[in-house]
Amino acid sequence: MRVLRGLSGIIAGGTLVLAATVVGTAIVGARRGFPGPGWLDVLWHVAAAAGVLTAQIYADKRQGFAAFFGCVVVFGIAGYLLWAQWWN
């Protein structure tokens, strides 16, 4: 279970970095007059980062099936974010 929580922690960290990058890109784009991600894209990434962080903290504080469920939620949210915002 420790390996699964570690892997979901890496995914959670990557999602947080991705959200920070999208927010930073939106700010830089608005200041320089370049098109960037819209407010809806920023909202999706920030909401996903908050959900992933919450699920990862839940998984880290639990054991057994509850920890496994938290990891699955992390993978699900991150996968859905990538599918809905980047691949679709």
Sequence and secondary structure as in RCSB ss.txt:
>XXXX:A:sequence
MRVLRGLSGIIAGGTLVLAATVVGTAIVGARRGFPGPGWLDVLWHVAAAAGVLTAQIYADKRQGFAAFFGCVVVF
GIAGYLLWAQWWN
>XXXX:A:secstr
 HHHHHHHHHHHHHHHHHHHHHHHHHHHHHHHT     HHHHHHHHHHHHHHHHHHHHHHH  THHHHHHHHHHH
HHHHHHHIIIII 
